[in-house]
Amino acid sequence: MKAGPIRRAAGTLGLLALIPTALMLIAGNVTLQVAAVRAGITLGTVMFLARVATWGVGWIADSAQAAPPAAPASEAAGNAGTTGNKAPGNAGNKEVTR
């Protein structure tokens, strides 16, 4: 299973965030239970940040592929009077008079 770049970055960030807890545990400054709680909080925080980052990147990517802007008002006003009776195969799109 391939992990995306955001998941890899989150995993790296999580491991780096656990270094101070590991050092305190090795030095004997915290108990095993306190280190486990700190690790759980770190895990939850990193997972939350990864989801927010995934959402943010997806939102940016979606907005970059949005529909092109509408035609300027001057072009839209110039085409307003051409909704008359048109012949289906007429190359010039001229109105048909009968």
N, C-alpha and C positions, 0 to 999 in steps of 0.2 A: 504494500500500500504506500502510495506516494503522499508525502505531506507537502502542503503548499508553503510558500515563503513566509507567510504570516505565522503559521503553526511552528515552523522551525525557529523563527525569531522569538516566539513566545516561549518555546522550550529552552532556548539559550538564556533568555531573560530570567526564567524561573530557576534554572541551575545557578546562575550568578547571584540571584536573590537569596539562595539557600546557603551561600558560603559563610556569611556572618553567623548564622545559626549553627552551622557545623563547627566553626571555630570556637564558639562559646561552649558547645557541648563537649568538644575535645578538651578545652581548658578547664572544664568542670564548673563553669559559671552558671549554667542552667541544668535543670534535671531533664531526664528523658521525656517526661510528660510535657514540660514547658516547650521543649524543642519540637515535640510532635504537634502541639497546638500552633506554634509559629509556622511550621512547615505546612499545616493545613490552611492557615490564613494566607500564606504565600501562594499556595496552589490555587485557592479560590480567586485571589486577586489577579493572578496571571491569566487564568482561564477567562475571567470577566474582561480583562483588557484585550485579550486575543479576539473575543467575540465583538467587542466594540470596534477594534481595528478592522476586522473582516467586514463589518457592516459599513464602516466609513470608506474603505477602499471600494466596496461594491457600489456605494452611493456615488462616489466620484466617477467611477467608470461608467455608470448608467447616465450620469449627467453629461459626460463627454460625448456620448452617443445619442444625444437627444435629437429630436426632429429639427430640421433647419428652420430659421425664423420665417414668419409669414412675409408675403410680398409687401412692399411699401404701399402706403395709402394712395399715392399718386397712380400707381399701376392698377390697383384695385378699382379706383374710380374711373379710369379709362376703359375698363372692360365691363362696366355696369350696364351700358346701353346695348350690348350685343347679344342679348338673350332672346332675340326674335325667332322667327320660324326658319330653321336651318334645314337644308337638304342633307341627308346622311352621307352621301358620297362626294359632296362638293369640296374640292381641294382648297378653294379660297375661303370657305366658310361664309359665303355671302348669303344674305337673306333671299328667300325665294318669294317672288311676287307672282300671284295668279290672277 
